[in-house]
Amino acid sequence: MKSSELIALLESHGWVLRRVKGSHHQFKHPDFALIITVPHPKKALKLGTLRQILKDAGLSALHIATR
């Protein structure tokens, strides 16, 4: 999955871009205290990185499949 696709998925689930620091975009959700960092632009995120970001965001691979 590309970082741009992941960012679109996060934004569709209420995550808002908080700040950009170099090539990292940080997202905040109004209901969670956690800040999620997504490396961008990235053609393909590593599987472990993608899984951890989805886990932190409270999403699963099912959200990707139904997109």
URJO-V481207 format. One record per pair of residues at least 12 apart in sequence whose ideal C-beta (glycine too) atoms are under 10 Angstrom apart, sorted by the first residue. I is the first residue (numbers start at 1). GAP is how many residues later the second one is. D is the distance in whole Angstrom. If there is no record, write none. Layout:
I/GAP/D
I/GAP/D
//
This chain:
1/41/10
1/42/10
1/43/7
1/44/6
1/46/9
1/49/6
1/52/10
1/53/10
1/63/7
1/66/10
2/38/9
2/39/8
2/40/7
2/41/6
2/42/6
2/43/7
3/20/9
3/21/10
3/22/8
3/35/6
3/36/6
3/37/4
3/38/6
3/39/4
3/40/8
3/41/9
3/42/6
3/46/10
3/47/9
3/50/10
4/34/9
4/36/7
4/37/7
4/38/9
4/39/9
5/40/9
5/59/8
5/62/8
6/19/10
6/21/10
6/30/10
6/32/6
6/33/10
6/34/9
6/36/9
6/39/6
6/43/9
6/44/7
6/47/7
6/48/8
6/51/9
6/53/10
6/58/9
7/18/7
7/20/8
7/31/6
7/33/7
7/34/10
8/59/8
9/44/10
9/45/9
9/48/8
9/50/7
9/54/7
9/55/7
9/58/6
10/15/9
10/17/5
10/19/8
10/26/7
10/28/7
10/43/8
10/44/9
10/47/6
10/49/8
10/53/10
11/16/8
12/51/9
12/55/8
13/14/10
13/16/8
13/44/7
13/45/8
13/46/6
13/50/7
14/13/10
14/14/10
14/15/6
14/16/7
14/17/7
14/18/9
14/43/10
15/12/4
15/13/7
15/14/5
15/15/9
15/17/9
15/20/10
15/21/7
15/23/9
15/42/7
15/43/10
15/44/10
16/12/6
16/13/7
16/14/8
17/21/9
18/17/6
18/18/9
18/19/10
19/16/9
19/18/10
20/20/8
21/16/9
22/17/9
22/18/10
23/15/10
23/16/6
23/17/6
23/18/7
23/19/8
24/13/5
24/14/7
24/15/6
24/16/7
25/12/7
25/13/5
25/14/8
25/15/5
25/16/10
26/12/8
27/26/9
27/29/10
27/30/8
29/28/8
29/29/8
31/27/9
32/24/9
32/25/8
32/26/7
34/22/6
34/23/8
34/24/9
35/21/9
36/16/9
36/17/6
36/18/10
36/20/5
36/21/6
37/12/10
37/16/8
37/19/9
38/12/10
38/15/6
38/19/10
39/14/10
50/14/9
//
